[in-house]
């Protein structure tokens, strides 16, 4: 029984051989339970923030990207964001990209998995009025053309999960991912024979 449990737990690292470092940033701790199994399935590191990330968070992401760039010198850091669609959520994404690009010289690509304008339209999400007291409110209205905001919780959990899954897939070299999955399946068969 112990051997079978070991075999059931054996897995290759899904991001093995990927040319870029893929990371997920979530705005709130309340989203962790919703997204962690998707991130773990891909072995994609995820970082929950409480508000804005600080120097230590960006340093950790920088160090993981540096390790990736040892094997892949042209590697980018692809950040996939799950944040509210509000002044702080959009600015949080911009701040992460600026911090990593300008302070750590990391080539960054940002992907928004949620909440997006497309999701707002597709799912007819309920909105809230933006907080005019926010220092980022005017820029948000100028950028989006609306004073309405949408929280991650406005999305059905499965819709958010699908969006994150698809965003991670879009950041990966699918051929390499399939090769790792095939290698894992072959190794499972070898272990079973042993």
N, C-alpha and C positions, 0 to 999 in steps of 0.2 A: 504493500500500500504506500509506503514512504517513497519507493522508486517511482510509482505512478504519479504521486503528487509532485515530485520533482519534475517529471516529464511534462505534466500539465502546466507547470510554472515556467518552463523554458521558453525564452523568446529572444529573438535578435533585436537589436536596437533599430527601430524603424527609420531613424534619420541617418543610419550608417551610409556613408558615401554620398550624402546629399551635398551639393556644391555651396549651399548657403546655410547660415545659422537661422533657424526659425524659432521665434519666441512668441508667446501670447501674453498680452497685458490686459488685465481686467481692472476696471475702476473700483469695484467694491468687493469686500470680503463676502457679501451675501451671494455673490455669483459663483463662488468657488465650487460648491457642491453640484452646481448645474453644469460646469464645464470641465471639471478635473478629469473625469473618465475619458473624455474625448482627447484632451491633451495627453493623458497617460497612454492611450491607445497608440498615438503617434510618437510617444516619448518626447513630446515637445515641452520644453520648460515653460511654466507659466508663472506670472508674477501678479499677485493681487495687490493693488494699491489702496491706500486710504487717502484719497485726494491725489496730490502730485507726488511723483517719485523723487527721491532725494539722491544725493551724490553716491551713497552706498549702493542703491539700486542700479544706477547707471554704470557704476564700477563693475558690479557682478555681471551685467549683460556684456559689457566691454570685454571682460576677461573670458567669457564663454566664446565670444566672437573671435578673440585673439587665438584661442585654442583651435577653433575651426580653421582660421586662416593659415595655421601652420601646415595643414594638409591641402588647403584650397586657397592659394594666395589672392584670388579674385573674389573671395566670398563676401557676400553682402549680409547684413543683419536684417532679416525680414521680420518686422514687428506686426503682429495681428492684434488689433484693438477691439475690445468689447467695452464700450462706455455709453453713458447716456448721450442722447443727442441734445445737448444744451451747451451754454457758453463754456462751462468748465470741462465737459467731456471732450469737446473739440479742441480746446486749448491744451488739455492734458496730452493729447496725441501730438500736437505741434511741439509742446515743450520737450517731450521724450525724444522726438526726432532732432530738434535743435541741440539738446544736451549731448546726445551721442555723436551727432555729426560735428558740432562745433568744438565741444570740450574734449572729446575722445577720438576725433578723426575717424569715426566709423562710418562706412558707406551704408546708409539706412534706407530701407524701403518700407513704407507704411501701408497696411491694408486694414480697412475698417470692416469688421465682421458684423458689428451691430452697435448702435442703432444707426441705420442708414436712411437716407431720404427714400430710396427704393422700397425699403421695408415699410416705411410710414405709409406710402401710397398703396403698396400691395396688400398689406394687412389692415389698412384703415385704422391705424393705431390711435388710441385716445391720447390727447395732448394736455399739457399744462401751460399756463402763461409763464413766460420767462421772468426771472427775477430782475427787475429793472435796477435794483440796488447793486447787482454784480458789476464789477469794473470791466468785465468782458462782454456785457450785454450789447452795447452799441455795435461792437465789432461782429458779434454773432448775428445780429439782425442784418448788417451790411453783407455779411458773408453768405447767409442762408436765405435772405429775403423774407424772413418770418420772425415773429416774436414768440412763437410757440415752441415748446420743448417736449421731448419724448424720453421717458425713462426705459431702461432695459426691461424692467418688469412689465411694460406695456406689451412686449412681445410674448407670445405663448412660449413656454420653455422649450418645446420641441423645435419651434421655428428658429429660436436663437441657437440651439444646439446644431441644427442642420447648417445654419449659416456659418458657424465656427468651423464645423467639419469641412465644409466646402472651401472656406478661406484657407485652411491649412493645406488641403489638397492642392489648391491653386498655387501655393508657394513652393511645392515640391516638384522634383523631377520624378514623374510617375514611373518612367522606365526603371529608374534606380530603386524606387520603392517596391515595385513588383519583383525585381531581382532579389531584394532582401527577403521578401515574403516567401519566394520560391526556395531560397537557400534555407530559410527557417523550416519550411515544410520537409525538405529533404533531410535536414538534421534531425527532425522529430522521428522520421522513419528509421534513421540510423540508430538513434538512441533506443527506440523500441526494440530493434533487433538485438542490440547489446543486452 
